[in-house]
Amino acid sequence: MAVGMRGCLLVLTLGLAMAATSSAAIYKVGDASGWTILGNINYANWTAKKTFHVGDIIEFTYPQGIHNVLEVTKADYDSCTNSTPIATHTSGDDKIAIKRPGHRFFICGVPGHCAAGQKVNIRVLKPRSSDAPSKAPAPTRSAAATPSGSSEPSAASPPAASSTDSTPDAPTTTAPAPNANGGGVRGGYRAVVAMALAAVATMAVLQ
């Protein structure tokens, strides 16, 4: 049984990994024109129409031996300097995975090609998941507001204690709160029962 459950977890993990991989986009530089100096392609306009994220793949296609792909610093990109590349690609079908946010600078190292416009600046956005922690404190503050709201009736209770007529009203005003909590507990029990039934069904399948 334990082996079956481990196998099920392994399958789920592999499925999640495949889903994450399939979400990565592949961008062919220059689209149908590819990586070239022909046709007066403006690679700055090409990147302006794209949105790059960590995990995406940048693909350079070109006739092998005619062009190449050099990843360079911004200074070398601006000056079209090909003497100190960060990385060199020459396969004619270079797929480069984006592993971090920021700018990636690429040029063709063949003399004169970069100056002719065969250069591209890939700007990779920061992962959108980084916005989640900043939004997390908001629910905690709202949750903190609810206890303060519940403490307000207790603050109102001293005036109620001073008048005998208002003391019976205090239980009636506080009565809905346990009902609401009871509904939440029932909902919790239902969720637990549903999870238990799902686990039993899974174990039955594994058997």
Secondary structure by P-SEA (a helix, b strand, c coil): caaaaaaaaaaaaaaaaaaaaaabbbbcccccccccccccccaaaaaaaccccccbbbbbbccccccccccccaaaaaacccccccccccccbbbbbbccccbbbbbcccccccccccbbbbbbbcccccccccccaaaaaaaaaaaaaaaccccaaaaaaacccccccccccaaaaaaaaaaaaaaaaaaaaaaaaaaaaaaaaac
